[in-house]
Every structure is written in structure tokens, then in C-alpha cells.
Amino acid sequence: MVNIKSIIDKLQKHYPDATQVAVVDRSGKLLHSSGKWDVKRDIKGVLSNWASGNAQFVTLNDIRYSILQMEPERFIATNRKNKGHLIGASTPKGDILFIAHIKPKAKGWFHMAYPAVARAAAMLKKKSDSAFIDTKIDLSDVSETNVVETPIGNNSSNVLITQPSIDPYLKAEIDGFIQWIKNPQGLGGYISQALQQNNIQQISQLAELYNEFYRIFYG
């Protein structure tokens, strides 16, 4: 069985601004939590709001977070009274969820927190090749907070988020993606397996991705 505590430790070492982390299944059963973070009382409500796809806010451990982004595989939220941020990411199968509290003064958190938490969630997959990239992040180019209008459901609101002119974490993620493409056990291995198994769904999705890449670079 994958060691959840070990993955949380790696996440917090890689991204120290994730001060508290909880791992739960879709039913709300707590599999592990870091430190003394008590999420049992509120976690089912958080998961219910996440599953709805149109919630305006969630409350966890007496902190109310306004939702900025909400998709089946992720949610991103912030507390408007400077009590921190909340990030959710699901495993590739969607059966287990990582929930992380990000400290209030985390610089560039809006761009950096979710990729880190999502990478940790991906590491829960048995025999996963996912790993944190050992790259020093330069945040010197992160600008001051700007106001951005973010639509949630049928409403929209002005949300304070941090926008760097250059996103160093995104660059690190792309570097990792390139390494995965070059790795014979990475992208090429997955494609070969899909073709050998004649997996129609995966082959169709790969074709769509190929068309999207072609459009980006040649369209």
C-alpha cells in the first residue's frame, strides 16, 4: 500500500506553504491528516459542495473559504479575512482526495499550490512515476496582488489573487512534463499500452490531445 504520510511529508518539504494536509476518500472517510488538523466535522460538507460544482464557499475547521475555481478534479478557495487558502485535488481515478490549507502569506499561491497538491495526489497511484521536481523557485518576479473577476456558477465576484509576470513553478512543471515525454516508461509507454490493448476511449482521448497540440503550435 502507498504510504500516505510519506507523500504528505514530501509535499510539505517541496511546498512548505501547505501547512496542513488531509487525505480522504469520496465518502469523507479520513485516511490521514497532518499535525492536529481536525477536519472530520466539516469534511463531508466540503466534499458535497465540491461535488455540486457550483458552490460559492466551503467551511472547514471554522474557516470560510470563497471558491475561486471548482472542477471535478480540483478546487481552489481563499479566505477573505486573510486566514489562508484551501486547495483540493483528486487522484487520477478520483477516488481519493487531497485537501491542503495554504498559509495566508504564501507568495504566488494561486499558481503554485494546486500543481503541488495535484502532484502529491498523483503519487498515490500504485507504481506511479510522479515525483516532485527538485527545482529552486524564483519568486522575485511575483507582482503585487491584483483584482480579477472570477465567475462561479451563475454569479461573479471580484477576487484578490496573486499574479506573477513569470510563473516559475509552471516552467518547472513543463520541464517535468518534457522529462516524462522523453522517459521510455512515460508517455510513450502509456501510448504503446493503449494501442496494444486497443483501448478505444484512451486512443480517442489521445487523438483529441494530438489535435489540440497541433492547433497550439501550427494553428
C-alpha positions as CSV (number, residue, x, y, z in Angstrom):
1,M,0.0,0.0,0.0
2,V,1.2,3.5,-0.8
3,N,2.5,5.4,2.3
4,I,0.2,8.4,2.5
5,K,2.2,10.0,5.4
6,S,5.4,9.8,3.3
7,I,3.7,11.5,0.4
8,I,2.4,14.3,2.6
9,D,5.9,14.7,4.1
10,K,7.3,15.0,0.5
11,L,4.6,17.6,-0.4
12,Q,5.3,19.7,2.6
13,K,9.1,19.5,2.1
14,H,8.6,20.5,-1.6
15,Y,6.0,23.2,-0.9
16,P,6.2,24.3,2.8
17,D,3.3,26.7,2.4
18,A,1.0,23.7,2.6
19,T,0.8,23.9,6.4
20,Q,-1.9,21.3,6.9
21,V,-2.9,18.4,4.7
22,A,-5.7,15.8,4.9
23,V,-6.4,12.8,2.7
24,V,-9.9,11.5,2.5
25,D,-11.9,9.1,0.3
26,R,-15.0,10.2,-1.6
27,S,-17.3,9.2,1.3
28,G,-15.5,11.5,3.6
29,K,-13.5,8.9,5.5
30,L,-10.3,10.4,6.8
31,L,-7.3,8.4,5.7
32,H,-4.6,10.7,7.2
33,S,-4.1,14.3,8.3
34,S,-1.0,16.2,9.2
35,G,-0.4,17.7,12.7
36,K,-3.6,18.4,14.7
37,W,-5.8,19.5,11.8
38,D,-9.3,18.3,12.7
39,V,-11.4,18.1,9.5
40,K,-13.8,15.3,10.5
41,R,-16.7,17.6,11.5
42,D,-16.8,19.5,8.2
43,I,-15.2,17.3,5.5
44,K,-18.4,15.7,4.2
45,G,-19.9,19.2,3.7
46,V,-16.8,20.3,1.8
47,L,-17.0,17.2,-0.4
48,S,-20.7,17.8,-1.0
49,N,-20.1,21.4,-2.1
50,W,-17.2,20.3,-4.2
51,A,-19.3,17.6,-6.0
52,S,-22.0,20.2,-6.6
53,G,-19.7,22.1,-9.0
54,N,-21.4,25.5,-8.3
55,A,-20.8,26.2,-4.6
56,Q,-19.9,29.7,-3.6
57,F,-17.9,28.8,-0.5
58,V,-16.9,26.0,1.8
59,T,-16.3,25.9,5.6
60,L,-13.5,23.8,7.1
61,N,-12.4,23.9,10.7
62,D,-14.3,27.1,11.4
63,I,-12.8,29.0,8.4
64,R,-15.0,30.0,5.5
65,Y,-13.3,29.9,2.1
66,S,-14.7,31.6,-1.0
67,I,-14.4,29.4,-4.1
68,L,-12.3,30.7,-6.9
69,Q,-12.2,27.5,-9.1
70,M,-14.2,24.3,-8.9
71,E,-13.9,21.3,-11.2
72,P,-14.3,17.5,-10.5
73,E,-10.6,17.1,-10.2
74,R,-9.8,20.3,-8.2
75,F,-11.0,23.3,-6.3
76,I,-9.2,26.5,-5.2
77,A,-10.5,28.7,-2.5
78,T,-9.4,31.6,-0.3
79,N,-10.5,33.2,3.0
80,R,-11.2,36.9,2.6
81,K,-10.1,37.7,6.1
82,N,-6.5,36.6,5.5
83,K,-6.8,33.2,7.2
84,G,-5.3,31.3,4.4
85,H,-6.4,29.3,1.3
86,L,-7.8,25.9,0.6
87,I,-6.7,23.6,-2.2
88,G,-8.3,20.3,-3.2
89,A,-7.0,17.8,-5.7
90,S,-8.2,14.3,-6.6
91,T,-6.2,11.2,-7.6
92,P,-6.3,10.2,-11.3
93,K,-9.1,7.8,-10.5
94,G,-11.0,10.4,-8.5
95,D,-11.5,8.0,-5.5
96,I,-9.1,9.8,-3.1
97,L,-8.8,13.5,-2.4
98,F,-6.0,15.7,-1.1
99,I,-7.1,18.8,0.9
100,A,-4.5,21.3,1.8
101,H,-4.6,24.5,3.8
102,I,-2.1,27.1,2.4
103,K,-0.8,29.8,4.8
104,P,-2.1,33.3,4.3
105,K,1.1,35.0,3.2
106,A,2.2,32.3,0.7
107,K,3.6,34.2,-2.3
108,G,2.3,33.1,-5.7
109,W,0.0,30.6,-4.0
110,F,-2.8,30.9,-6.7
111,H,-0.4,29.5,-9.3
112,M,1.8,27.2,-7.2
113,A,-0.3,25.5,-4.6
114,Y,-2.6,23.4,-6.8
115,P,0.1,21.9,-9.0
116,A,2.0,20.8,-5.9
117,V,-1.1,19.2,-4.3
118,A,-2.1,17.6,-7.5
119,R,1.3,16.1,-7.9
120,A,1.0,14.6,-4.4
121,A,-2.4,13.2,-5.2
122,A,-1.0,11.6,-8.4
123,M,1.7,9.9,-6.3
124,L,-1.0,7.8,-4.5
125,K,-1.4,5.8,-7.7
126,K,0.3,2.4,-7.3
127,K,3.6,2.3,-9.1
128,S,3.2,5.9,-10.0
129,D,6.1,7.7,-11.8
130,S,5.1,11.0,-10.4
131,A,7.6,12.9,-8.3
132,F,8.3,16.4,-7.2
133,I,10.8,18.3,-9.3
134,D,13.8,19.4,-7.3
135,T,13.9,22.9,-8.7
136,K,14.5,26.1,-6.9
137,I,11.7,28.5,-7.5
138,D,12.5,32.2,-8.0
139,L,9.6,34.3,-6.8
140,S,11.4,37.7,-7.3
141,D,9.1,38.5,-10.3
142,V,5.8,37.9,-8.5
143,S,3.8,41.1,-8.6
144,E,1.6,42.6,-6.1
145,T,-2.0,41.3,-5.6
146,N,-4.4,42.3,-8.4
147,V,-8.2,42.1,-8.5
148,V,-9.6,39.7,-11.0
149,E,-13.2,39.0,-11.7
150,T,-13.9,35.2,-11.4
151,P,-17.2,33.7,-12.4
152,I,-18.6,31.0,-10.1
153,G,-21.8,29.3,-11.1
154,N,-24.3,32.0,-12.2
155,N,-22.6,34.7,-10.3
156,S,-19.3,36.6,-10.5
157,S,-17.2,38.3,-7.9
158,N,-14.0,40.4,-7.6
159,V,-11.4,38.1,-6.1
160,L,-8.0,39.0,-4.8
161,I,-5.3,36.8,-6.3
162,T,-1.6,36.9,-6.9
163,Q,-0.4,37.1,-10.5
164,P,3.3,36.7,-11.3
165,S,4.5,38.2,-14.6
166,I,6.6,35.0,-15.0
167,D,5.3,31.7,-13.4
168,P,8.5,29.8,-12.4
169,Y,6.5,26.9,-11.0
170,L,4.7,26.4,-14.3
171,K,8.0,26.4,-16.0
172,A,9.2,23.7,-13.6
173,E,6.1,21.7,-14.3
174,I,6.7,21.9,-18.1
175,D,10.3,20.8,-17.6
176,G,9.0,17.8,-15.7
177,F,6.4,17.1,-18.4
178,I,9.2,17.1,-21.0
179,Q,11.2,14.6,-18.9
180,W,8.2,12.4,-18.7
181,I,7.8,12.5,-22.5
182,K,11.4,11.6,-23.0
183,N,11.2,8.7,-20.5
184,P,10.5,5.4,-22.3
185,Q,8.4,4.4,-19.3
186,G,6.5,7.7,-19.5
187,L,4.2,9.0,-22.2
188,G,5.5,6.6,-24.9
189,G,4.9,3.6,-22.6
190,Y,1.3,4.7,-21.9
191,I,0.5,5.2,-25.6
192,S,2.0,1.8,-26.5
193,Q,0.0,0.1,-23.8
194,A,-3.3,1.8,-25.0
195,L,-2.6,0.7,-28.6
196,Q,-1.7,-2.9,-27.6
197,Q,-4.9,-3.1,-25.5
198,N,-6.9,-1.5,-28.2
199,N,-8.4,0.9,-25.6
200,I,-10.8,2.8,-27.7
201,Q,-11.5,5.5,-25.0
202,Q,-7.8,6.3,-24.4
203,I,-6.9,6.2,-28.1
204,S,-9.8,8.7,-28.8
205,Q,-8.6,11.0,-26.0
206,L,-5.0,10.8,-27.3
207,A,-6.2,11.8,-30.7
208,E,-8.0,14.8,-29.3
209,L,-4.9,15.8,-27.4
210,Y,-2.8,15.4,-30.5
211,N,-5.2,17.7,-32.4
212,E,-5.0,20.3,-29.6
213,F,-1.2,20.2,-29.6
214,Y,-1.2,20.6,-33.4
215,R,-3.6,23.6,-33.1
216,I,-1.4,25.3,-30.5
217,F,1.8,25.0,-32.5
218,Y,0.6,25.1,-36.1
219,G,-2.9,26.6,-35.9
